[in-house]
Amino acid sequence: MALELDVELSLEERLDDSVIVSVYLCPRDGATRVDGVALRLRDKNGRGLGPRVLLPIAGTLSQTMRTTVALECENGEDVPLGACVQVVAWYEQEQREASIPTDRMTAFEVHVRGTTPWALEEGERMLEALLPEERAVFAQGIPWIDEPRMPPPSAAQLGVVDHEPTEEEEVDAFVDEMGIDAESAEWLKDLLDE
């Protein structure tokens, strides 16, 4: 009997000497019997960095289950770069595995901006507002910074139609768009009416 189970990991928090991960067990169709689940922190070469953690999960699983676990390195060492968390869920000869890297990822904002946002106290401010003459110099090379901001166009300017088109209007628009001749257009309308 095959194990109809999806196993997923989510990195909740990454500390220097430990990681906190959530394990999701999701049965695919109906109930699935799970005999055991184990987690282990591994280095980039696959060697264990700490003890294997056996979760107290065994029995029939009929809906998604989430468990959150903290994993630490042996002897209080820091989690090295390239480490990952591996989970194995098994049933007789079948097993499902998943892993997730523990390295800190670049946040989306940092990726887009290229730097982390600064949190400065009022007295620590390093940036000063541009003087009008300095802004004029920038505006010569980057003219859009001084262009007046236009209000968003109104619905009338966008040509928004207040009513829903009828089926006949939609068919006529389709016929015009496709360049269908009159005889084929009539046949298409009759077909749609049936």
Backbone as numpy.savetxt, mean C-alpha at the origin, in Angstrom:
# Nx Ny Nz CAx CAy CAz Cx Cy Cz
-4.67 -34.06 2.18 -5.52 -32.88 2.18 -4.63 -31.64 2.18
-4.81 -30.74 1.23 -3.96 -29.56 1.11 -4.37 -28.50 2.11
-3.40 -27.75 2.53 -3.65 -26.66 3.48 -4.12 -25.44 2.70
-5.37 -25.10 2.83 -5.93 -23.95 2.12 -5.84 -22.74 3.02
-4.64 -22.16 3.11 -4.38 -21.10 4.06 -3.41 -20.10 3.47
-3.71 -18.82 3.61 -2.78 -17.76 3.25 -2.14 -17.25 4.53
-0.83 -17.05 4.50 -0.08 -16.55 5.65 0.62 -15.27 5.24
0.38 -14.19 5.99 0.99 -12.90 5.68 1.61 -12.31 6.93
2.63 -11.47 6.73 3.30 -10.77 7.82 3.22 -9.27 7.59
3.16 -8.52 8.68 3.17 -7.06 8.62 4.12 -6.54 9.69
5.10 -5.74 9.29 6.05 -5.16 10.24 5.38 -3.98 10.93
5.12 -4.10 12.22 4.44 -3.05 12.98 5.42 -2.01 13.51
6.58 -2.46 14.01 7.55 -1.54 14.59 8.94 -2.15 14.50
9.94 -1.31 14.24 11.33 -1.77 14.15 12.13 -1.00 15.17
12.59 -1.70 16.20 13.45 -1.11 17.21 14.88 -1.55 16.94
15.85 -1.00 17.69 17.24 -1.38 17.45 17.48 -2.85 17.72
16.93 -3.37 18.81 17.23 -4.75 19.21 16.06 -5.71 19.05
14.96 -5.25 18.47 13.80 -6.14 18.30 12.88 -5.61 17.21
11.96 -6.47 16.79 10.94 -6.09 15.82 9.59 -6.59 16.33
8.55 -5.86 15.98 7.19 -6.27 16.33 6.47 -6.52 15.01
5.99 -7.75 14.86 5.32 -8.15 13.62 3.94 -8.72 13.92
3.05 -8.57 12.95 1.73 -9.20 13.03 1.66 -10.32 12.02
1.10 -11.45 12.44 0.91 -12.61 11.58 -0.57 -12.72 11.27
-0.90 -12.81 10.00 -2.28 -12.98 9.56 -2.44 -14.37 8.97
-3.37 -15.13 9.51 -3.71 -16.45 8.98 -5.10 -16.35 8.37
-5.20 -16.59 7.07 -6.46 -16.38 6.36 -6.87 -17.67 5.64
-7.88 -18.38 6.14 -8.34 -19.57 5.42 -9.00 -19.16 4.10
-8.71 -19.90 3.04 -9.23 -19.54 1.72 -10.69 -19.90 1.55
-11.03 -21.14 1.80 -12.42 -21.60 1.59 -12.90 -22.32 2.84
-13.79 -21.70 3.58 -14.35 -22.35 4.75 -13.33 -22.51 5.87
-13.42 -23.61 6.59 -12.55 -23.84 7.74 -11.31 -24.61 7.32
-10.19 -24.29 7.95 -8.91 -24.95 7.70 -8.29 -25.35 9.02
-7.80 -26.56 9.09 -7.15 -27.03 10.32 -5.68 -26.62 10.29
-5.23 -25.93 11.36 -3.85 -25.50 11.50 -3.23 -26.28 12.65
-2.06 -26.90 12.39 -1.39 -27.67 13.43 -0.34 -26.87 14.19
0.17 -25.80 13.60 1.16 -25.01 14.30 1.66 -23.84 13.47
2.20 -22.83 14.17 2.76 -21.65 13.52 4.04 -21.29 14.27
5.11 -21.05 13.53 6.39 -20.68 14.15 6.97 -19.46 13.46
7.63 -18.61 14.24 8.28 -17.40 13.72 9.75 -17.42 14.11
10.58 -16.81 13.28 11.99 -16.70 13.62 12.59 -15.49 12.93
13.44 -14.79 13.66 14.20 -13.66 13.13 15.48 -14.24 12.51
15.75 -13.89 11.24 16.91 -14.45 10.53 17.77 -13.33 9.95
19.08 -13.60 9.82 19.96 -12.61 9.20 19.89 -12.75 7.68
20.66 -11.94 6.95 20.57 -11.94 5.49 21.04 -13.25 4.86
21.77 -14.07 5.62 22.23 -15.37 5.13 21.30 -16.51 5.54
20.22 -16.21 6.27 19.26 -17.21 6.67 19.52 -17.84 8.03
20.57 -17.40 8.72 20.86 -17.95 10.05 19.94 -17.30 11.08
19.53 -18.09 12.05 18.66 -17.58 13.11 19.37 -16.58 14.00
18.67 -15.50 14.32 19.23 -14.46 15.20 18.71 -14.57 16.62
17.71 -15.40 16.82 17.12 -15.57 18.13 16.38 -16.88 18.17
15.73 -17.17 19.28 14.99 -18.44 19.38 13.78 -18.45 18.45
13.39 -19.66 18.04 12.18 -19.83 17.25 11.00 -19.69 18.20
10.00 -18.92 17.81 8.82 -18.69 18.64 7.67 -19.50 18.08
7.17 -20.42 18.88 5.98 -21.21 18.50 4.75 -20.51 19.05
3.82 -20.19 18.16 2.60 -19.51 18.59 1.59 -20.54 19.10
0.83 -20.20 20.13 -0.17 -21.14 20.67 -1.41 -21.20 19.78
-1.21 -21.67 18.54 -2.30 -21.75 17.58 -2.36 -23.17 17.06
-3.46 -23.84 17.29 -3.68 -25.17 16.74 -5.18 -25.42 16.77
-5.69 -25.97 15.68 -7.11 -26.25 15.61 -7.70 -25.77 14.31
-9.02 -25.76 14.25 -9.72 -25.35 13.04 -9.88 -23.84 13.01
-9.47 -23.26 11.90 -9.54 -21.81 11.72 -10.60 -21.52 10.67
-11.63 -20.75 11.05 -12.72 -20.49 10.11 -12.77 -19.05 9.63
-11.97 -18.18 10.22 -11.90 -16.79 9.75 -10.50 -16.26 9.97
-10.22 -15.08 9.42 -8.88 -14.51 9.52 -8.50 -14.26 10.96
-7.27 -14.62 11.28 -6.76 -14.46 12.64 -5.49 -13.63 12.58
-5.35 -12.69 13.52 -4.16 -11.84 13.60 -3.54 -11.99 14.97
-2.22 -12.18 15.00 -1.47 -12.26 16.24 -0.25 -11.36 16.10
0.05 -10.59 17.13 1.21 -9.69 17.10 2.25 -10.21 18.08
3.51 -10.25 17.61 4.60 -10.85 18.37 5.82 -9.94 18.31
6.57 -9.86 19.43 7.86 -9.16 19.46 8.97 -10.20 19.39
9.91 -10.01 18.47 11.04 -10.91 18.32 12.32 -10.14 18.61
13.20 -10.76 19.40 14.45 -10.12 19.78 15.63 -10.97 19.34
16.78 -10.30 19.17 18.03 -11.01 18.90 18.55 -11.61 20.20
19.36 -12.66 20.06 19.99 -13.26 21.24 20.98 -12.28 21.85
21.15 -12.37 23.14 22.13 -11.57 23.89 21.90 -10.07 23.77
20.69 -9.66 23.41 20.37 -8.23 23.34 21.09 -7.48 22.24
21.59 -8.19 21.23 22.28 -7.54 20.12 21.28 -6.78 19.25
21.79 -5.81 18.48 20.94 -5.06 17.57 20.56 -5.93 16.37
19.40 -5.68 15.81 18.96 -6.38 14.60 19.80 -5.87 13.44
20.56 -6.75 12.76 21.44 -6.29 11.68 20.67 -5.92 10.42
21.32 -5.15 9.55 20.74 -4.81 8.26 20.58 -6.08 7.43
19.52 -6.15 6.66 19.26 -7.31 5.82 18.52 -8.43 6.52
18.20 -8.24 7.81 17.49 -9.28 8.54 16.04 -9.37 8.06
15.41 -10.51 8.35 14.01 -10.68 7.99 13.33 -11.55 9.04
12.01 -11.50 9.05 11.21 -12.37 9.91 10.58 -13.41 9.00
10.69 -14.68 9.40 10.11 -15.77 8.63 9.03 -16.44 9.48
7.91 -16.75 8.85 6.84 -17.48 9.53 6.54 -18.74 8.74
6.25 -19.81 9.46 5.86 -21.09 8.85 4.60 -21.58 9.55
3.59 -21.90 8.77 2.36 -22.51 9.31 2.26 -23.88 8.65
1.97 -24.94 9.43 1.96 -26.27 8.86 0.75 -27.10 9.25
0.52 -28.13 8.38 -0.53 -29.12 8.57 -0.06 -30.39 7.89
0.21 -31.41 8.68 0.74 -32.68 8.18 1.95 -32.43 7.28
1.87 -32.82 6.01 3.03 -32.59 5.13 2.99 -31.25 4.41
1.91 -30.53 4.53 1.79 -29.22 3.88 2.26 -28.13 4.81
2.83 -27.07 4.22 3.19 -25.89 5.02 3.17 -24.65 4.13
2.94 -23.53 4.75 2.98 -22.23 4.08 4.02 -21.39 4.78
4.80 -20.64 3.99 5.84 -19.78 4.55 5.67 -18.37 4.02
6.12 -17.42 4.80 6.14 -16.02 4.39 7.30 -15.36 5.11
7.82 -14.30 4.54 8.87 -13.54 5.21 8.71 -12.06 4.88
9.30 -11.24 5.73 9.23 -9.80 5.53 10.55 -9.19 6.00
11.13 -8.25 5.24 12.37 -7.62 5.67 12.13 -6.73 6.89
13.15 -6.60 7.73 13.02 -5.77 8.93 13.69 -4.42 8.78
14.34 -4.18 7.65 15.02 -2.89 7.47 14.01 -1.77 7.40
14.40 -0.64 7.91 13.51 0.52 7.88 13.34 0.97 6.44
12.11 1.16 6.05 11.81 1.57 4.68 11.75 3.09 4.60
11.96 3.57 3.40 11.82 5.00 3.17 10.35 5.35 3.13
9.93 6.25 4.00 8.53 6.66 4.02 8.20 7.35 2.70
6.94 7.30 2.29 6.54 7.89 1.01 6.87 9.38 0.96
6.58 10.10 2.04 6.86 11.54 2.07 8.35 11.80 1.89
9.20 11.00 2.54 10.64 11.17 2.41 11.07 10.87 0.99
10.47 9.84 0.39 10.81 9.48 -0.99 10.46 10.62 -1.94
9.31 11.23 -1.75 8.88 12.30 -2.64 9.67 13.59 -2.41
9.85 13.96 -1.14 10.55 15.20 -0.83 12.07 15.09 -0.92
12.57 13.88 -0.72 14.01 13.70 -0.75 14.67 13.93 0.60
13.92 14.29 1.60 14.47 14.51 2.94 13.35 14.39 3.95
13.70 14.16 5.18 12.68 14.10 6.21 12.28 15.51 6.62
11.04 15.73 7.02 10.64 17.08 7.45 11.36 17.47 8.74
11.71 18.72 8.84 12.39 19.22 10.03 11.38 19.70 11.03
11.60 19.40 12.28 10.77 19.92 13.37 11.64 20.89 14.15
11.49 22.15 13.86 12.34 23.17 14.48 11.56 23.99 15.49
12.23 24.36 16.53 11.65 25.30 17.49 11.66 26.68 16.87
10.87 27.58 17.42 10.76 28.93 16.86 12.11 29.62 16.76
12.94 29.48 17.77 14.25 30.15 17.77 15.28 29.49 16.88
15.03 28.25 16.44 15.99 27.51 15.63 15.76 27.68 14.13
14.81 28.49 13.73 14.46 28.60 12.32 15.66 29.02 11.49
15.99 28.22 10.48 17.15 28.52 9.63 16.73 29.18 8.33
15.46 29.12 7.98 14.99 29.68 6.72 14.33 31.02 6.97
14.63 31.95 6.13 14.04 33.28 6.22 13.17 33.52 4.99
12.13 34.29 5.16 11.26 34.62 4.04 12.03 35.47 3.02
11.71 35.28 1.73 12.37 36.05 0.68 11.87 37.49 0.70
12.80 38.40 0.47 12.43 39.81 0.29 11.81 39.95 -1.10
10.97 40.97 -1.33 10.33 41.13 -2.63 11.32 41.19 -3.80
12.48 41.85 -3.57 13.45 41.92 -4.69 14.10 40.57 -4.95
14.30 39.76 -3.90 14.86 38.41 -4.09 13.85 37.52 -4.82
12.57 37.68 -4.47 11.52 36.90 -5.14 11.44 37.28 -6.61
11.63 38.54 -6.94 11.58 38.99 -8.34 12.71 38.34 -9.14
13.88 38.16 -8.53 15.00 37.50 -9.21 14.63 36.05 -9.51
14.03 35.36 -8.52 13.61 33.98 -8.74 12.52 33.90 -9.80
11.61 34.88 -9.82 10.50 34.87 -10.76 10.98 34.99 -12.20
12.16 35.57 -12.42 12.69 35.65 -13.79 13.01 34.26 -14.33
13.56 33.41 -13.48 13.90 32.05 -13.91 12.76 31.07 -13.75
11.88 31.33 -12.78 10.75 30.45 -12.51 9.49 31.32 -12.51
8.98 31.66 -13.68 7.89 32.65 -13.74 6.59 32.23 -13.08
6.32 30.96 -12.95 5.02 30.54 -12.41 4.88 30.80 -10.92
5.97 31.14 -10.20 5.80 31.39 -8.77 5.06 32.69 -8.49
5.08 33.61 -9.45 4.37 34.88 -9.26 3.09 34.97 -10.06
2.73 33.92 -10.79 1.48 33.97 -11.53 0.33 33.92 -10.54
-0.71 34.70 -10.79 -1.84 34.68 -9.86 -2.52 33.30 -9.89
-2.93 32.87 -8.73 -3.63 31.59 -8.65 -5.07 31.79 -9.10
-5.46 30.96 -10.04 -6.80 31.06 -10.58 -7.74 30.18 -9.76
-8.96 30.68 -9.52 -9.93 29.83 -8.82 -10.29 28.65 -9.72
-10.71 27.56 -9.13 -11.11 26.42 -9.96 -12.28 26.79 -10.85
-12.34 26.22 -12.06 -13.43 26.56 -12.96 -14.77 26.08 -12.41
-15.81 26.83 -12.77 -17.14 26.44 -12.33 -17.65 25.30 -13.21
-18.74 24.71 -12.81 -19.31 23.60 -13.56 -19.72 24.04 -14.96
-20.19 25.28 -15.09 -20.61 25.78 -16.40 -19.40 25.88 -17.34
-18.23 26.30 -16.80 -17.04 26.41 -17.63 -16.53 25.05 -18.06
-16.74 24.04 -17.23 -16.29 22.69 -17.57 -17.23 21.99 -18.53
-18.40 22.54 -18.73 -19.38 21.92 -19.61 -20.04 20.72 -18.97
-20.24 20.79 -17.67 -20.87 19.69 -16.95 -22.36 19.68 -17.28
-22.86 18.51 -17.61 -24.28 18.35 -17.94 -25.01 17.92 -16.67
-26.12 18.58 -16.39 -26.86 18.30 -15.17 -27.76 17.07 -15.26
-27.99 16.51 -16.45 -28.88 15.37 -16.56 -28.11 14.15 -17.08
-28.63 13.00 -16.74 -28.06 11.75 -17.21 -28.53 11.52 -18.65
-27.64 11.11 -19.55 -28.08 10.86 -20.92 -28.96 9.60 -20.97
-29.92 9.64 -21.87 -30.79 8.48 -22.04 -30.04 7.41 -22.82
-30.62 6.22 -22.84 -29.98 5.12 -23.57 -29.88 5.44 -25.05
-30.90 6.09 -25.58 -30.88 6.45 -27.00 -29.79 7.48 -27.29
-29.62 8.45 -26.39 -28.56 9.45 -26.57 -27.18 8.80 -26.49
-27.04 7.80 -25.61 -25.76 7.11 -25.50 -25.45 6.32 -26.77
-26.48 5.67 -27.31 -26.29 4.91 -28.55 -25.94 5.86 -29.69
-26.64 7.00 -29.79 -26.34 7.97 -30.84 -24.92 8.48 -30.73
-24.48 8.76 -29.49 -23.11 9.23 -29.28 -22.10 8.16 -29.69
-22.39 6.90 -29.36 -21.51 5.79 -29.73 -21.43 5.64 -31.25
-22.60 5.74 -31.91 -22.65 5.62 -33.38 -21.84 6.73 -34.01
-21.98 7.97 -33.52 -21.22 9.09 -34.07 -19.72 8.90 -33.85
-19.38 8.44 -32.65 -17.97 8.26 -32.31 -17.31 7.18 -33.16
-18.04 6.09 -33.42 -17.48 4.98 -34.18 -17.62 5.17 -35.69
-18.41 6.16 -36.14 -18.59 6.40 -37.57 -19.39 5.30 -38.26
-20.39 4.78 -37.57 -21.21 3.70 -38.11 -22.25 4.28 -39.07
-22.46 3.57 -40.21 -23.43 4.07 -41.19 -24.85 3.91 -40.65
-25.82 4.55 -41.33 -27.20 4.61 -40.85 -27.83 3.22 -40.76
-27.58 2.35 -41.73 -28.20 1.02 -41.73 -27.66 0.18 -40.55
-26.37 0.23 -40.32 -25.79 -0.51 -39.20 -26.23 0.07 -37.87
-26.41 1.40 -37.83 -26.88 2.03 -36.60 -28.28 1.58 -36.25
-29.16 1.47 -37.26 -30.52 0.99 -37.03 -30.50 -0.45 -36.52
-29.65 -1.28 -37.14 -29.55 -2.68 -36.72 -29.07 -2.77 -35.26
-28.09 -1.91 -34.89 -27.57 -1.90 -33.53 -28.67 -1.47 -32.54
-29.45 -0.46 -32.89 -30.52 -0.01 -32.01 -31.59 -1.11 -31.85
-31.94 -1.79 -32.94 -32.90 -2.90 -32.84 -32.36 -4.02 -31.96
-31.08 -4.32 -32.09 -30.46 -5.37 -31.28 -30.50 -5.00 -29.80
-30.23 -3.75 -29.48 -30.25 -3.30 -28.10 -31.67 -3.29 -27.52
-32.65 -3.00 -28.38 -34.03 -3.00 -27.91 -34.50 -4.40 -27.54
-33.98 -5.42 -28.26 -34.37 -6.80 -27.96 -33.80 -7.20 -26.63
